[in-house]
């Protein structure tokens, strides 16, 4: 719940953690589309502040993408583009 609240507000660390939770199905139903979306948002959030963490998030996102179809990736990318902080 707290990761979701922080992720919804744009916290990149929470987005990274939430993406991992969706990827592994920990505390939420496993959902690669949601995992990719949150990891993609986290990668953007870390892109200018921490290069090493940005690289880790991108690697995690790419591992999730390897388990997805092109259509699923496109859907996740669309969700990430349309996302707005709440």
Secondary structure, 3 states (H helix, E strand, C coil): CHHHHHHHCCCHHHHHHHHHHHHHCCCCCCCHHHHHHHHHHHHHHHCCCCHHHHHHHHHHHHHHHCCCCHHHHHHHHHHHHHCCCC
